[in-house]
Amino acid sequence: MDAHVTAHESPIATVNPYTGERVREFPALSAEDVGRAIDAAHRGFPNWRARSTADRGALVQRAGRLMRERKEELAHLLTLEVGKLIDSSRAEVDLASDILTYYGEHGPELLEEQPLPVPEGTALLVNEPLGVLLGVMPWNFPLYQVVRFAGPNLVLGNSILLKHASSCPQSALALEQLFTDAGVPTGVYTNLFVRGRDVGKIIDDSRVQGASLTGSERAGVSLGEIAGRNVKRSVLELGGSDPFVVLDDHNLERTVYAAFLGRMGNTGQCCVAAKRFIALAGVYDAFVTGLRDRMSEVQPGDPVDPATTLGPLSSEAAADLLMEQVRDAVDKGATVVLGGGRPDLPGAFVEPTLLTDVTPDMRAYREELFGPVATVYRVADEDEAVALANTSPYGLGGAVFAAEPERARGVADRLEAGMVWINHPTASRPELPFGGIKRSGYGRELGDVGIVEFANRKLVRYVDADAPIEEVLG
C-alpha cells in the first residue's frame, strides 16, 4: 500500500493496469489554487459546524443513497483505474455506501455529550469538531478508504480536504461530485490534485487542524513527523503483514476457503489481507494442499469480465516489486508450492504464488507482500505460533481459526495487533473500529472511538453559583 512519493513522481493520471493505456491525465494544482482551497474550507467550517449533527447526518445519508444509485458507474471507474474485479468493485461501492448510511444515521447518537459522575453539579464531555482536516488516501480502495475517514468526520462537523492517490483521479472527482450533489456545502469537502511533496505544506498551514493518512510506512512517518512538529492531531493506517493462525483441522475446508478469500481479495492488495499463514504441525500439510488447490483455480483476465477471478495488480511497478520479493525468497531457499512467476498475459499480472520454508533472511519474511503471494509456516504449538506472529514489525490485523472458542481467544489475546477476528478473515464493517499498532500506525477510524479521533472532547463543568469555591490545583 505504498503511498509515498519519490523525486520522480507519477503524473496524476488514469492508467488502465489491464491494458497499460493512459486514459486521462490531470494537472496538479498550483500553490495559489491550494491556498484558495484551504481558505474555502476554513471559511466554510463555521457554518458547517453550526448545523446540527442530525442535519449533517442527513446529508451524509443522502450521499450514501446516491452512491448506491451510481453503483455501476462507480464500479466500472474503480476497475478501470485500479484493475480490481468488477464484482469486487461493486462490493466496495456497497461497503462505502453502508459506511455513509451508518454514520449519517448513527453518528449523531455516537457524538452525544457524555455525562460524567461528579459529587455535585454536572460535568459533561462534549464532542466538538476541530476544523479543516487533510486526508491522504491510497489507490487500493478508492471509495472505501475515503469515506472511512470522511463520512464520520463530516457528521462530526469537520471540513475535509482530500488528496487521493495520483492513479485514481477520476474516482476522486466522482466522489467529490457525489458529496456536492448530496448537498454538502462548497468548501466542506474538496478534492485536491496535488503531488505528495505538497502534503507537508498543507499540514504546515495554520488553518489545517489535523491529518489522516492511509498508505505506506514511509509516507506515514513523514506525515506524522510534520503533524507532530505542528502540534496537530494525526491518524495513520500503514502497512500490514497479518498472521492467519490455524490451530486445528476443524471444518478445514471452510478454513482454507477463508484463507483463500483473506489472501486473494482485491488481488491481494489489501492492508488487512492475510499474508502469513501459521499452521500447527498436525494440520500444516492438509492446509498447504488445500490452499494450493484453491489458489490454482483462479482465472486471470479482463477484470470487467465476470468469468475472471484474478485481476492485474495496480501497476507494472507493483508487479515488479512483488516479483523481486518472490525471487529473493526463492534464491535463498524458499519452496515454491505454486506459481512464482508472471503469466503470459498483457497487464500487470502476477501468478498466484504459495511459498513455504521462508526464513528470516528473506524479504518475504519481514516485508509486506502486496499481491497474490502467500507464505505458510509450520509451528509446533500455540506458543510458537504467537511468537512467530508477533515477530513482524507490523500490527494491523490478524485471524485465529479453532473449534474451541476459549482456545482461539487465548491466542487472539496474545497477538500484537489492532484487530483480531476469530474464525473469519480480518474484514471491515461500518460499526467496528479499524486501525493498528506498532509500524502499522496509530489511531482508529470507524466505530465509537474512530468518530472522535478528530474531535475536541471538551469538558463542560457546571457548579452552582452559590457553591463554595475550591482551591484551584493542577
MARSETOR-21807 format. One line per 4 residues: number of its first residue (from 1); for each residue x, y, z of C-alpha. Coordinates in pm, whole numbers. Each point is the difference from the previous one (the first is absolute). Example, Ala and Ser with C-alpha at 12.3 -4.5 7.8 and 13.67 -1.06 7.14 Angstrom:
// residues 2
1> 1230 -450 780 ~ 137 344 -66 $
//
This chain:
// residues 474
1> 0 0 0 ~ 283 230 -96 ~ -129 356 6 ~ 341 165 25 $
5> 120 219 -282 ~ 356 17 -124 ~ 180 273 -185 ~ -127 -152 -326 $
9> -369 28 77 ~ -263 -164 -214 ~ -233 237 -182 ~ -357 36 121 $
13> -149 -235 -254 ~ -227 -293 -68 ~ 208 -287 -140 ~ -191 -322 -66 $
17> 209 -273 171 ~ -153 -267 -226 ~ 92 165 -330 ~ 267 250 103 $
21> -195 274 -176 ~ 35 351 135 ~ -365 102 -1 ~ -2 349 145 $
25> 241 236 172 ~ -60 297 229 ~ 223 295 90 ~ 105 51 359 $
29> -136 306 176 ~ 222 302 38 ~ 100 125 345 ~ -246 284 -45 $
33> -284 -240 -82 ~ 81 -211 306 ~ 0 310 216 ~ -342 99 -131 $
37> -134 -350 71 ~ 127 12 357 ~ -153 344 45 ~ -336 -120 -132 $
41> 4 -295 239 ~ 95 228 288 ~ -275 250 -81 ~ -258 -273 -50 $
45> 72 -169 332 ~ -189 235 241 ~ -329 -34 -185 ~ 44 -376 -37 $
49> 82 -35 368 ~ -305 208 94 ~ -237 -248 -164 ~ -135 -279 218 $
53> 152 -347 -12 ~ -339 -123 -121 ~ 10 244 -292 ~ 356 -92 -92 $
57> -87 -367 39 ~ -294 34 -239 ~ 232 131 -272 ~ 246 -282 57 $
61> -287 -251 -22 ~ -104 161 -327 ~ 353 -48 -129 ~ -29 -368 88 $
65> -323 -29 -199 ~ 154 176 -300 ~ 292 -239 13 ~ -237 -296 -27 $
69> -179 165 -292 ~ 333 52 -180 ~ 131 -345 84 ~ 70 -123 -352 $
73> 164 324 -111 ~ 223 9 307 ~ 84 -370 -12 ~ 118 18 -361 $
77> 206 306 86 ~ 174 -189 283 ~ 73 -294 -229 ~ 137 231 -268 $
81> 237 184 235 ~ 104 -275 242 ~ -56 -321 -195 ~ -214 -171 261 $
85> -259 -257 -99 ~ -332 162 -90 ~ -187 -193 271 ~ 260 116 255 $
89> -52 356 -117 ~ -374 -38 49 ~ 61 -139 349 ~ 218 301 82 $
93> -276 237 -109 ~ -242 -189 225 ~ 234 20 302 ~ 74 368 -54 $
97> -372 72 -31 ~ -68 -198 317 ~ 257 208 188 ~ -155 328 -110 $
101> -347 -127 84 ~ 107 -131 340 ~ 172 321 114 ~ -269 218 -148 $
105> -252 -188 213 ~ 198 -93 313 ~ 269 270 3 ~ -214 252 194 $
109> -60 -260 271 ~ 370 -91 19 ~ 84 370 40 ~ -246 76 281 $
113> 145 171 304 ~ 102 -239 276 ~ -90 72 365 ~ 282 -60 246 $
117> -58 -94 366 ~ 80 287 237 ~ -92 55 368 ~ -207 310 -75 $
121> -102 207 -297 ~ 54 -152 -345 ~ 288 -89 -229 ~ -32 -77 -368 $
125> 240 -123 -267 ~ -99 180 -320 ~ 122 -100 -347 ~ 81 301 -216 $
129> 163 4 -347 ~ 356 128 -36 ~ -27 170 -340 ~ 168 -71 -332 $
133> 152 -349 -37 ~ 221 -143 -272 ~ -50 -359 -115 ~ 277 -173 -198 $
137> -138 -316 -156 ~ 138 -302 -195 ~ -108 -156 -327 ~ -105 -350 104 $
141> -350 91 121 ~ -76 339 -157 ~ -348 35 153 ~ 11 -200 322 $
145> 323 149 131 ~ -128 353 -53 ~ -345 -35 153 ~ 146 -189 298 $
149> 173 329 85 ~ -235 256 -151 ~ -345 -133 91 ~ 30 6 381 $
153> 194 327 -6 ~ -260 175 -211 ~ -268 -102 250 ~ 224 125 281 $
157> 21 336 -177 ~ 355 14 -134 ~ 84 127 -349 ~ 190 -240 -225 $
161> 285 55 -244 ~ 68 -325 -186 ~ 325 -85 -176 ~ -60 -327 -179 $
165> 257 -228 -160 ~ 128 130 -332 ~ -118 -317 -179 ~ -374 37 68 $
169> -86 362 -82 ~ -334 -73 -166 ~ -120 -193 305 ~ 104 297 211 $
173> -200 241 -215 ~ -304 -229 -3 ~ -1 -12 379 ~ 32 378 31 $
177> -292 40 -241 ~ -204 -248 200 ~ 40 201 321 ~ -82 320 -187 $
181> -314 -155 -147 ~ -100 -121 347 ~ -3 362 116 ~ 330 27 186 $
185> 86 373 -20 ~ 286 140 -207 ~ 329 -23 185 ~ -112 -271 240 $
189> 126 -287 -218 ~ 268 88 -254 ~ 208 -224 -223 ~ 359 118 -44 $
193> 210 -105 -298 ~ 337 49 164 ~ 331 -187 1 ~ 128 -182 303 $
197> 268 265 50 ~ -275 260 58 ~ -158 -185 295 ~ 240 143 257 $
201> -77 355 -101 ~ -372 -62 47 ~ 52 -141 350 ~ 225 295 83 $
205> -286 240 -77 ~ -146 137 323 ~ -354 -38 -135 ~ 38 -380 -17 $
209> -58 -170 337 ~ 84 -365 -63 ~ 85 -267 -255 ~ -77 -365 -64 $
213> 203 -226 -229 ~ -54 -351 -126 ~ 309 -110 -187 ~ 354 -123 33 $
217> 210 5 313 ~ 235 246 -167 ~ -282 241 -82 ~ -142 -36 351 $
221> 330 80 167 ~ 27 315 -210 ~ -355 118 69 ~ 17 -85 369 $
225> 324 195 35 ~ -145 309 -166 ~ -322 -18 201 ~ 194 -45 323 $
229> 224 295 -76 ~ -314 210 -44 ~ -167 -148 312 ~ -289 -126 -211 $
233> -196 -318 41 ~ 61 -286 -244 ~ -123 -351 -69 ~ 213 -249 -193 $
237> -106 -332 -154 ~ 310 -145 -160 ~ 121 -337 -122 ~ -88 -339 134 $
241> 130 -356 -6 ~ -294 -164 168 ~ 30 -350 149 ~ -267 -262 -63 $
245> 40 -266 269 ~ -145 -350 -51 ~ -16 -199 324 ~ -190 -313 -108 $
249> -161 -177 -294 ~ -359 69 103 ~ -206 72 -315 ~ 327 35 -189 $
253> -170 61 -333 ~ -160 313 145 ~ 330 113 152 ~ 179 -44 -333 $
257> -273 195 -179 ~ 32 278 258 ~ 377 0 -55 ~ -49 21 -375 $
261> -241 293 30 ~ 217 170 260 ~ 307 -17 -224 ~ -143 44 -350 $
265> -261 271 58 ~ 75 307 -213 ~ 279 -207 -163 ~ 176 -5 335 $
269> 30 380 7 ~ -164 58 335 ~ 160 130 318 ~ -181 -256 217 $
273> 39 -289 -241 ~ 119 -323 160 ~ 364 -6 -103 ~ 172 -246 237 $
277> -173 -334 57 ~ 114 -175 316 ~ -123 -357 41 ~ 65 -247 280 $
281> 190 -308 -112 ~ -300 -231 18 ~ -195 200 -259 ~ 284 156 -199 $
285> 23 -247 -292 ~ -374 -14 -59 ~ -28 378 24 ~ 281 59 -251 $
289> -155 -248 -243 ~ -345 154 36 ~ 123 356 -44 ~ 211 -98 -300 $
293> -300 -162 -165 ~ -221 302 64 ~ 256 249 -128 ~ 67 -207 -313 $
297> -364 32 -108 ~ 4 376 -68 ~ -35 124 -356 ~ 193 314 -96 $
301> -143 229 -262 ~ -194 316 -69 ~ -127 123 339 ~ -326 120 -161 $
305> -78 -357 -112 ~ -209 -176 268 ~ 183 -326 -80 ~ 333 149 108 $
309> 102 -86 356 ~ 348 157 6 ~ 54 357 -108 ~ 327 182 -64 $
313> 191 182 269 ~ -41 376 8 ~ 308 68 -215 ~ 304 -152 -163 $
317> 212 151 276 ~ -206 -186 262 ~ 38 -328 -190 ~ 375 49 -37 $
321> 42 67 373 ~ -196 -309 96 ~ 204 -216 -236 ~ 323 136 152 $
325> -121 -115 341 ~ -94 -345 -133 ~ 332 -46 -183 ~ 192 101 312 $
329> -180 -269 201 ~ 52 -267 -265 ~ 366 86 -44 ~ 50 -44 375 $
333> -168 -339 19 ~ -377 50 24 ~ -215 -275 -151 ~ -241 100 -276 $
337> -314 -207 51 ~ -191 192 -265 ~ 72 272 -253 ~ 309 213 48 $
341> -10 188 -328 ~ -205 219 -230 ~ -255 -143 -243 ~ 37 54 -373 $
345> -266 269 -11 ~ -10 373 -63 ~ -45 208 311 ~ 153 11 347 $
349> -69 -363 91 ~ 184 -218 252 ~ -75 -370 34 ~ -169 -113 321 $
353> 304 -108 200 ~ 35 -216 310 ~ 335 -12 181 ~ 117 -218 288 $
357> 334 -33 180 ~ 25 379 28 ~ 279 106 237 ~ 87 327 178 $
361> 272 92 -250 ~ -258 33 -278 ~ -188 317 -90 ~ -323 -200 -7 $
365> 43 -71 371 ~ 14 362 113 ~ -162 206 -279 ~ -362 44 -95 $
369> -88 -203 -311 ~ -256 212 -184 ~ -143 -240 -252 ~ -108 -364 -52 $
373> 294 -156 187 ~ -46 -202 319 ~ 257 -141 242 ~ -76 -298 225 $
377> 191 -91 318 ~ -5 -322 203 ~ 9 35 380 ~ -2 -254 281 $
381> -247 163 238 ~ -193 313 92 ~ 296 166 169 ~ 210 -31 -314 $
385> -292 125 -211 ~ -39 312 214 ~ 375 64 7 ~ 22 -24 -380 $
389> -307 216 -52 ~ 144 271 222 ~ 343 11 -168 ~ -142 233 -263 $
393> 65 373 43 ~ -363 50 -105 ~ -308 -37 216 ~ -310 73 -203 $
397> -228 -305 -1 ~ 2 -372 55 ~ -220 -307 -8 ~ -20 -317 211 $
401> -183 -318 -101 ~ -91 -268 255 ~ -301 -205 103 ~ 24 94 370 $
405> -88 365 69 ~ 213 18 315 ~ 306 -132 -180 ~ -43 242 -288 $
409> -56 293 236 ~ 310 -94 197 ~ 214 31 -312 ~ -183 312 -122 $
413> 70 176 330 ~ 374 -58 -46 ~ 25 133 -356 ~ 151 346 -36 $
417> -259 155 -230 ~ -265 267 -6 ~ -267 -244 -121 ~ -39 -376 30 $
421> -283 -202 -152 ~ -76 -353 114 ~ -113 -260 -257 ~ -31 268 -267 $
425> 259 186 -210 ~ 66 354 116 ~ -255 233 -152 ~ -160 341 42 $
429> -352 94 103 ~ -148 348 42 ~ -60 -33 374 ~ 340 -148 95 $
433> 317 200 72 ~ 284 -50 -248 ~ 371 57 61 ~ 326 -146 123 $
437> 303 26 226 ~ 379 -24 -39 ~ 116 100 -351 ~ -357 -31 -126 $
441> -79 341 146 ~ -221 146 271 ~ -349 128 53 ~ -326 -148 -121 $
445> -257 62 -266 ~ -365 -107 24 ~ -184 -108 313 ~ -64 201 311 $
449> 371 67 46 ~ 75 84 -362 ~ -263 269 -34 ~ 159 206 280 $
453> 365 -24 -109 ~ -28 353 -142 ~ -237 135 264 ~ 70 246 277 $
457> -127 -203 293 ~ -78 307 206 ~ -82 -19 369 ~ -287 226 106 $
461> -35 15 381 ~ -292 176 166 ~ 20 103 365 ~ -287 179 177 $
465> 53 375 20 ~ -32 -9 378 ~ 224 -302 63 ~ 333 39 189 $
469> 306 62 -216 ~ 263 -272 21 ~ 370 67 -2 ~ 121 -12 -360 $
473> 268 -266 -56 ~ 142 -166 -311 $
//
